[in-house]
Amino acid sequence: MSGGLAMAYAAQHPVRGAVTVDNPPDVRPFAALVRRLEPALRSPAFTETFAAVFQASMGLDLIPADIRETVLGGQRIRQDLVLGYWTEVLTTEPHVLQARIDGLCVAIDAPVLGIFGRELAPSDRERLARLPDAACEVWPDHGHFVHLVDPYRFADRLLAFVEHCATTIPAAAVGRSGG
């Protein structure tokens, strides 16, 4: 969900660019899943549910073994933190949450880079296409951690994006200067 937070920040504050890594802009499927699993997530079966549903779908097995060991070794997935982090998802109907996100995203006038480790749904592509300067890349079979599966490619792409941002004037600034 950190990609969503980056996009929300970019919608509300002046930024030179925003990057989202494997966080599709259509949150309705994720929100519906979390709400459906809420009883198990609030129960003593939290750890098993979280591991089976969320960690299993992230493609941890695609990360090189040494990096995967570090990632997993540093994880402390606590029920109270996850539920707290997902409060809005758990208390807001998915379509209402999506409308709120869509409303925020129309304010993004800086370049956006989205890199996804799996194929995107048409609704995700359509939402990204609404942004004035968005690049959307799918790196098939990279899973949720595209930046860890192929770190050199990711670093090169991020550097190219930063260079693009450095030469781009946000649409709001163009409107203010009359140019």
NORVENFEN-V257954 format. One record per residue. N is the residue number from 1. RES is the residue in three letters. PSI is psi in whole degrees, -180 to 180 (NA if undefined). NEAR is the number of other ideal C-beta (glycine too) atoms within 8 Angstrom. D_CENTER is the distance of its C-alpha to the mean C-alpha in Angstrom with 2 decimals. Layout:
N/RES/PSI/NEAR/D_CENTER, N/RES/PSI/NEAR/D_CENTER
//
This chain:
1/MET/-5/6/5.01, 2/SER/-29/7/5.48, 3/GLY/-39/12/3.06, 4/GLY/-38/12/4.90, 5/LEU/-39/8/7.70, 6/ALA/-41/11/7.96, 7/MET/-41/17/8.32, 8/ALA/-41/10/10.70, 9/TYR/-46/10/12.49, 10/ALA/-28/13/12.99, 11/ALA/-24/10/14.42, 12/GLN/-7/7/16.81, 13/HIS/155/5/17.93, 14/PRO/125/3/19.37, 15/VAL/159/8/17.14, 16/ARG/-20/8/17.97, 17/GLY/166/14/14.51, 18/ALA/142/13/10.76, 19/VAL/134/12/8.40, 20/THR/129/14/4.80, 21/VAL/110/11/5.13, 22/ASP/43/14/5.06, 23/ASN/90/11/2.35, 24/PRO/146/10/5.63, 25/PRO/-17/13/7.21, 26/ASP/101/10/9.91, 27/VAL/-5/13/9.43, 28/ARG/-45/10/13.13, 29/PRO/-44/8/13.40, 30/PHE/-46/9/11.32, 31/ALA/-41/13/13.27, 32/ALA/-40/9/16.43, 33/LEU/-48/9/16.16, 34/VAL/-44/12/15.73, 35/ARG/-38/10/18.60, 36/ARG/-34/6/20.69, 37/LEU/1/10/20.41, 38/GLU/-46/9/21.09, 39/PRO/-43/6/24.74, 40/ALA/-37/9/24.06, 41/LEU/-27/13/21.32, 42/ARG/0/8/23.97, 43/SER/177/8/26.70, 44/PRO/-13/3/28.08, 45/ALA/13/7/26.20, 46/PHE/-53/12/22.84, 47/THR/-47/8/22.64, 48/GLU/-41/7/23.61, 49/THR/-48/12/21.34, 50/PHE/-46/12/18.21, 51/ALA/-45/9/19.26, 52/ALA/-39/7/20.34, 53/VAL/-46/10/17.49, 54/PHE/-53/7/14.27, 55/GLN/-37/9/15.35, 56/ALA/-30/7/17.32, 57/SER/-2/7/14.55, 58/MET/-11/9/12.39, 59/GLY/33/14/15.00, 60/LEU/-30/11/16.41, 61/ASP/-14/6/19.62, 62/LEU/-18/10/18.36, 63/ILE/137/13/18.09, 64/PRO/142/7/21.56, 65/ALA/-45/6/23.69, 66/ASP/-39/6/24.32, 67/ILE/-40/9/20.72, 68/ARG/-42/12/19.82, 69/GLU/-41/8/22.79, 70/THR/-45/8/21.62, 71/VAL/-51/12/18.12, 72/LEU/-35/8/19.81, 73/GLY/-28/6/22.68, 74/GLY/-4/6/20.68, 75/GLN/135/6/18.82, 76/ARG/86/4/20.31, 77/ILE/105/8/18.65, 78/ARG/136/6/20.63, 79/GLN/-47/10/20.97, 80/ASP/-37/6/21.54, 81/LEU/-44/8/18.44, 82/VAL/-48/12/16.12, 83/LEU/-37/11/18.04, 84/GLY/-43/7/18.04, 85/TYR/-35/7/14.30, 86/TRP/15/9/14.08, 87/THR/-49/8/17.14, 88/GLU/-39/7/15.84, 89/VAL/-39/12/14.38, 90/LEU/-23/10/17.79, 91/THR/-2/5/19.91, 92/THR/132/10/18.60, 93/GLU/139/5/19.23, 94/PRO/-42/11/16.22, 95/HIS/-31/7/17.72, 96/VAL/-43/8/18.37, 97/LEU/-43/14/14.88, 98/GLN/-42/12/13.72, 99/ALA/-39/8/16.62, 100/ARG/-44/9/15.70, 101/ILE/-46/13/12.22, 102/ASP/-39/9/14.05, 103/GLY/-38/7/16.73, 104/LEU/-44/12/14.72, 105/CYS/-26/13/13.12, 106/VAL/-17/8/16.70, 107/ALA/-6/7/17.48, 108/ILE/120/13/15.26, 109/ASP/4/7/17.97, 110/ALA/161/13/16.69, 111/PRO/147/13/15.45, 112/VAL/136/16/11.82, 113/LEU/124/14/10.75, 114/GLY/123/15/8.18, 115/ILE/126/14/8.97, 116/PHE/140/15/8.70, 117/GLY/7/16/11.05, 118/ARG/163/11/12.44, 119/GLU/142/6/13.88, 120/LEU/149/11/12.16, 121/ALA/153/9/14.02, 122/PRO/-36/6/16.18, 123/SER/-32/7/14.67, 124/ASP/-45/12/11.26, 125/ARG/-41/10/13.43, 126/GLU/-41/8/15.60, 127/ARG/-41/11/13.14, 128/LEU/-35/13/12.03, 129/ALA/-21/8/15.80, 130/ARG/-23/7/16.66, 131/LEU/143/9/15.42, 132/PRO/-28/6/18.47, 133/ASP/77/8/17.26, 134/ALA/135/11/14.16, 135/ALA/130/9/14.09, 136/CYS/123/10/12.25, 137/GLU/136/9/13.02, 138/VAL/123/9/13.12, 139/TRP/93/12/14.53, 140/PRO/143/7/16.18, 141/ASP/29/8/16.69, 142/HIS/-13/13/14.43, 143/GLY/-165/15/12.34, 144/HIS/-28/8/9.18, 145/PHE/55/15/10.75, 146/VAL/-35/15/11.58, 147/HIS/-22/9/12.44, 148/LEU/-27/10/14.92, 149/VAL/-41/14/16.31, 150/ASP/69/9/17.33, 151/PRO/-35/8/17.26, 152/TYR/-42/6/19.94, 153/ARG/-43/8/18.47, 154/PHE/-45/11/15.13, 155/ALA/-43/8/17.30, 156/ASP/-42/8/19.41, 157/ARG/-39/11/16.70, 158/LEU/-42/10/15.24, 159/LEU/-43/8/18.89, 160/ALA/-39/8/19.59, 161/PHE/-43/13/16.76, 162/VAL/-41/9/18.17, 163/GLU/-39/8/21.56, 164/HIS/-44/10/20.55, 165/CYS/-36/11/19.31, 166/ALA/-23/7/22.60, 167/THR/5/5/24.58, 168/THR/133/11/22.82, 169/ILE/123/5/24.10, 170/PRO/147/10/21.77, 171/ALA/-38/8/23.24, 172/ALA/-37/7/24.19, 173/ALA/-36/8/26.22, 174/VAL/-43/9/27.97, 175/GLY/-37/7/28.93, 176/ARG/-35/6/30.37, 177/SER/-9/6/32.39, 178/GLY/4/4/33.73, 179/GLY/NA/3/32.70
//
